Amino acid sequence: MAQPSQTENDAAQRVALRVDQVPDLDAKVIQLLQDRNVINGPPADIETTNAISVLLAIFISAGIEIEDFARVVRSWDDAGKDLDIIRQCVSTSKFQPALEYFLNKTRIPASFRVDPGYINLSFIRHGESQGNTTERSIPDDEDGLSERGREQARYLGKEWANVRIDALYTSPYLRAKETAQLLAEHNHSHPEVKEGARLVEHDLGPVYRRLMEEDRFKEADRERIGENPIWGLPERKHCPTGGESLQTLVHRGIYQLQEIVLKHAVALPVPPEEMNTDYKSHEAVDELVENVPHVVIVAHNIFLTELWEALGSWNEERHVSTDAHFPNAGWSRHLLKFQGYGSNKPEKGYYALDFSFEVLLKDLRLPFRARRLLH
């Protein structure tokens, strides 16, 4: 998370002074979050922090302008009876990931705060979709697999027929769901296909889609990458109009992965040998660490690439971008170690500082040769 500027800090102090005049604000904020089923009770991490400070930090991390936050606070005149603006802000797509940033520590089981959990993790990109064959924008709920894409998914299913799959998650977009369903149909265990709402592709917004539909490709590309691209990539906080930044995409992906890990990861008496730096993977389709659940995620190129880069950048000073590209129906496999930091919070690391758990990713198979880019 980017650190707030001095201007933001000054504004935060002014807002805090204004907020002190609102009676019972902590209770109002907590009640609001409970009413929206965002939390089940007062989060343990907010024991000594007044709720408005948490909300302020949430808004800053979500990239919401400090003045917008000040307007929210000013709406709480008359003992905080008017909550319409805060309700609007809470309902935005940016608020939920930012809130989870502050609540994720409480969701880590005590066992994983001491002992690491492990999962086998496979990423699969959907087969070729109708949208992949044209520059025309097709709604995601209508963009199914092309005939070639169906063949790719069926071939993948047959190749994976005897691969152990303990859990199968998919993006809710049609092209990913169809790929996951064909994979499940051909696999010997016929795993249930579960949708993950946060596994969707990078949202470039309605303006980008309209420009593409009007064949204004140069303008669409400028909308996608912004004014200061690096190596053809947008600055990480660049947000296309009505869409999301790469930073937001990565954060929602990590939150989704965290939920999956907490549900499926297992502790082991000793670390698996596959975690050793000198271990050489066979890259076989059925290569899995024994006694460790195998979770499969079917999603999209940019989403999977960004999430893979983020996991590999966990302790780096910045997100390390690459030229990695998942081909249609391409897949990767990894061994993931997950462990809560507890009180031993790291002092550096681009993602390590943002989250309350340690991640170590060991690549067992990649469908590409990735070259690091400066970003």
C-alpha positions in Angstrom: 0.0 0.0 0.0 1.3 3.4 -0.9 2.1 5.6 2.1 -0.1 8.6 2.5 1.5 11.9 1.6 2.1 14.8 4.1 -0.9 16.6 2.6 -3.0 13.5 3.2 -1.7 13.2 6.7 -2.5 16.9 7.4 -6.0 16.4 6.0 -6.4 13.3 8.1 -5.6 15.2 11.2 -8.2 17.9 10.3 -10.8 15.2 9.6 -10.0 13.5 12.9 -10.6 16.8 14.8 -14.0 17.1 13.0 -14.9 13.5 13.7 -14.3 13.9 17.4 -17.4 16.0 17.6 -19.6 13.1 16.4 -21.0 11.1 19.3 -20.7 7.3 19.4 -18.9 7.2 16.0 -17.1 3.9 16.7 -20.4 2.2 17.4 -22.0 3.7 14.3 -19.2 2.6 12.0 -19.0 -0.9 13.4 -22.8 -1.2 13.2 -22.8 -0.1 9.6 -20.2 -2.7 8.7 -22.2 -5.4 10.5 -25.4 -4.3 8.8 -23.7 -4.9 5.4 -22.4 -8.3 6.6 -18.8 -7.2 6.1 -17.8 -8.2 9.6 -19.5 -10.4 12.2 -18.2 -8.4 15.1 -15.7 -5.7 16.2 -12.4 -6.8 14.5 -9.7 -7.8 17.0 -7.2 -5.7 15.2 -9.0 -2.5 16.1 -8.8 -2.8 19.8 -6.9 0.4 20.4 -7.8 2.3 17.2 -10.8 4.4 16.9 -13.0 3.2 14.0 -12.7 6.5 12.1 -8.9 6.1 11.9 -9.4 2.7 10.4 -11.9 4.0 7.9 -9.6 6.8 7.0 -6.7 4.4 6.4 -9.1 2.2 4.4 -10.1 5.1 2.1 -6.4 6.1 1.6 -5.4 2.6 0.7 -8.3 2.3 -1.7 -7.2 5.5 -3.5 -10.2 7.5 -2.5 -9.5 11.2 -2.4 -9.1 12.6 1.1 -11.6 15.4 0.3 -14.2 12.7 -0.5 -13.5 11.2 2.9 -13.9 14.7 4.5 -17.3 15.1 2.8 -18.3 11.7 4.2 -17.4 12.9 7.7 -19.2 16.1 7.2 -22.3 14.1 6.4 -22.4 12.8 10.0 -23.8 16.0 11.4 -26.7 15.8 13.8 -25.2 12.9 15.8 -24.4 10.9 12.6 -27.9 10.4 11.4 -27.1 10.9 7.7 -25.0 7.9 6.5 -26.0 7.9 2.8 -22.6 9.0 1.5 -20.7 6.4 3.5 -23.1 3.7 2.3 -22.3 4.8 -1.3 -18.6 4.6 -0.6 -18.8 1.2 1.1 -20.7 -0.2 -1.9 -18.0 0.8 -4.4 -15.7 -1.9 -5.8 -12.6 -0.2 -4.2 -13.9 -0.3 -0.6 -14.2 -4.1 -0.1 -10.6 -5.0 -0.9 -9.3 -2.1 1.1 -11.4 -3.1 4.1 -10.2 -6.7 3.8 -6.6 -5.3 4.0 -7.3 -4.3 7.6 -9.3 -7.4 8.5 -7.3 -10.2 6.9 -5.1 -10.8 10.0 -8.1 -11.9 12.0 -9.0 -14.5 9.4 -5.8 -16.5 9.7 -6.3 -19.6 11.9 -4.1 -19.7 15.0 -2.5 -22.9 13.7 -1.1 -21.2 10.6 0.2 -18.3 12.6 2.8 -20.8 14.0 3.0 -23.7 11.5 3.0 -23.1 7.8 0.3 -24.5 5.6 0.9 -25.9 2.1 -1.1 -26.5 -1.1 -0.4 -27.7 -4.6 -1.6 -24.9 -6.8 -2.4 -25.0 -10.5 -3.3 -22.0 -12.7 -5.1 -22.6 -16.0 -6.1 -20.0 -18.5 -9.4 -20.6 -20.3 -9.4 -22.0 -23.8 -9.6 -19.7 -26.8 -12.8 -17.6 -26.5 -14.9 -15.9 -29.2 -13.5 -12.6 -27.9 -9.9 -13.9 -28.5 -10.6 -14.1 -32.2 -11.8 -10.6 -32.7 -11.1 -7.0 -31.6 -14.8 -6.5 -31.0 -15.8 -6.3 -27.3 -18.0 -9.1 -26.2 -19.8 -9.1 -22.8 -18.1 -11.5 -20.4 -21.3 -13.4 -19.7 -21.6 -14.0 -23.5 -18.0 -14.6 -24.4 -17.9 -18.4 -24.5 -15.3 -20.7 -26.0 -14.8 -20.9 -29.7 -14.8 -24.3 -31.3 -11.0 -24.3 -31.1 -11.3 -23.3 -27.5 -13.6 -26.2 -26.8 -11.1 -28.6 -28.4 -8.3 -27.1 -26.3 -10.3 -27.6 -23.1 -11.3 -31.1 -24.0 -7.7 -32.0 -24.8 -6.6 -30.5 -21.5 -9.3 -32.6 -19.7 -8.1 -35.8 -21.3 -4.5 -34.9 -20.5 -5.5 -34.3 -16.9 -7.9 -37.3 -16.7 -5.9 -39.0 -13.9 -4.6 -35.9 -12.2 -5.7 -35.6 -8.6 -7.9 -32.5 -8.2 -9.0 -31.8 -4.6 -10.7 -28.4 -5.4 -11.6 -26.7 -8.7 -12.3 -22.9 -8.7 -13.2 -20.8 -11.7 -13.8 -17.2 -12.7 -17.5 -16.7 -13.2 -16.9 -15.5 -16.8 -18.4 -17.8 -19.4 -15.1 -18.7 -21.1 -13.5 -19.8 -17.9 -16.6 -21.7 -16.6 -16.8 -23.7 -19.8 -13.1 -24.6 -19.6 -13.5 -25.7 -16.0 -16.6 -27.7 -16.8 -14.9 -29.6 -19.6 -11.9 -30.2 -17.4 -14.1 -31.6 -14.6 -16.1 -33.8 -17.1 -12.9 -35.6 -18.3 -11.2 -35.9 -14.9 -11.6 -39.2 -13.1 -12.9 -37.6 -9.9 -15.3 -35.2 -11.7 -14.6 -32.4 -9.1 -17.3 -29.8 -8.3 -16.7 -26.5 -10.2 -16.9 -23.6 -7.7 -17.0 -20.0 -8.8 -14.7 -17.3 -7.2 -16.1 -13.8 -7.7 -12.6 -12.3 -7.4 -11.1 -14.5 -10.1 -12.3 -12.3 -13.0 -10.1 -10.6 -15.6 -8.7 -7.1 -15.3 -11.6 -4.6 -15.5 -10.6 -1.9 -18.0 -13.9 0.0 -17.7 -16.7 1.1 -19.9 -14.8 3.8 -21.7 -12.2 1.4 -22.9 -14.8 -1.1 -24.1 -16.7 1.7 -25.9 -13.6 2.9 -27.7 -12.8 -0.7 -28.8 -16.4 -1.1 -30.1 -15.9 2.1 -32.1 -12.6 0.8 -33.6 -10.7 3.7 -31.9 -7.9 1.4 -30.9 -5.1 4.0 -30.2 -7.4 5.9 -27.9 -8.5 2.6 -26.2 -4.8 1.7 -25.7 -4.1 5.1 -24.2 -7.1 4.6 -21.8 -5.7 1.2 -20.8 -2.1 2.1 -20.1 -2.4 5.8 -19.1 0.0 8.6 -19.7 3.1 7.2 -18.2 3.5 3.5 -19.3 6.6 1.6 -18.6 7.6 -1.2 -21.1 4.1 -0.8 -22.5 2.6 -1.5 -19.1 0.4 0.9 -17.1 1.7 2.4 -13.9 0.4 0.1 -11.2 -2.0 2.6 -9.7 -3.3 3.8 -13.1 -7.1 3.2 -13.1 -8.9 3.3 -16.5 -12.2 5.2 -16.2 -14.7 3.1 -14.4 -12.3 0.2 -14.2 -9.6 -1.0 -11.8 -5.8 -0.6 -11.5 -3.4 -3.5 -11.6 -2.8 -2.9 -7.9 -6.5 -3.4 -7.1 -6.5 -6.5 -9.3 -3.6 -8.1 -7.5 -5.1 -7.3 -4.1 -8.4 -8.9 -4.8 -6.6 -11.9 -6.3 -4.5 -12.3 -3.1 -7.7 -12.0 -0.9 -9.4 -14.7 -3.0 -6.3 -16.9 -2.8 -6.1 -16.4 0.9 -9.6 -17.7 1.4 -8.8 -20.7 -0.8 -5.6 -21.4 1.2 -7.2 -21.1 4.6 -9.8 -23.6 3.4 -7.5 -26.2 1.9 -3.9 -25.9 3.1 -2.5 -28.5 5.4 0.4 -28.3 7.9 3.2 -30.9 7.5 5.6 -32.3 10.1 8.5 -31.3 7.9 8.7 -29.1 4.8 8.4 -31.0 1.5 11.6 -31.6 -0.4 10.0 -29.8 -3.4 10.5 -26.6 -1.5 14.3 -27.0 -1.5 16.0 -24.5 -3.8 17.9 -27.3 -5.5 14.8 -29.5 -6.3 14.4 -30.1 -10.0 10.8 -30.5 -11.1 9.9 -33.2 -13.6 7.2 -31.0 -15.0 5.0 -34.1 -15.4 1.2 -33.5 -15.6 0.7 -35.6 -12.5 3.6 -34.3 -10.4 2.1 -33.3 -7.1 3.4 -33.2 -3.5 1.9 -36.2 -1.7 -0.4 -35.5 1.2 -0.9 -31.9 0.1 -4.2 -30.9 -1.4 -4.2 -29.9 -5.1 -6.2 -26.7 -5.9 -6.9 -25.7 -9.5 -7.8 -22.1 -10.5 -9.2 -21.5 -14.0 -9.1 -17.8 -14.9 -7.6 -15.3 -17.3 -4.2 -14.3 -18.7 -3.7 -10.9 -17.1 -5.2 -12.0 -13.8 -3.1 -15.1 -13.5 0.1 -13.4 -14.7 -0.3 -10.5 -12.2 -1.1 -12.9 -9.3 1.9 -15.1 -10.2 4.2 -12.1 -10.3 2.8 -10.8 -7.0 3.5 -14.1 -5.2 7.0 -14.1 -6.6 7.5 -10.4 -5.6 6.3 -10.9 -2.0 9.6 -9.8 -0.4 10.9 -7.7 -3.2 11.0 -3.9 -2.9 8.4 -3.5 -5.7 6.1 -5.6 -7.9 8.4 -7.3 -10.4 6.7 -7.2 -13.8 7.6 -9.8 -16.5 6.7 -10.5 -20.1 5.0 -13.7 -18.9 1.9 -14.8 -20.9 -0.5 -17.7 -20.3 -1.5 -19.1 -23.7 -5.1 -20.3 -24.2 -5.5 -23.5 -22.1 -2.0 -23.1 -20.8 -1.3 -24.1 -17.3 1.3 -23.8 -14.5 1.8 -25.6 -11.2 3.3 -24.4 -8.0 3.8 -25.4 -4.4 2.6 -22.7 -2.1 3.7 -22.1 1.5 1.5 -19.9 3.6 2.2 -18.8 7.2 1.0 -15.9 9.4 3.6 -13.4 10.6 2.0 -13.0 14.0 3.9 -10.4 15.9 7.0 -10.9 13.7 6.0 -8.4 11.0 8.6 -8.0 8.3 10.4 -4.6 7.8 10.5 -4.7 4.0 8.8 -6.4 1.1 6.3 -4.9 -1.4 3.5 -7.3 -0.5 4.9 -8.6 2.8 4.3 -5.1 4.3 0.7 -5.0 3.1 -0.4 -8.4 4.4 -0.1 -10.3 7.7 1.1 -13.5 6.2 4.2 -14.9 4.6 4.0 -16.5 1.1 6.6 -18.6 -0.6 5.9 -19.9 -4.1 7.9 -22.7 -5.7 7.3 -23.0 -9.4 7.0 -26.7 -10.5 5.9 -25.9 -14.1 5.5 -22.8 -16.2 4.0 -22.5 -19.7 6.3 -19.7 -20.6 9.9 -18.3 -20.1 9.4 -15.1 -18.2 11.8 -12.1 -18.5 11.9 -9.5 -15.7 10.9 -6.0 -16.7 11.6 -2.8 -14.8 8.3 -1.4 -13.3 
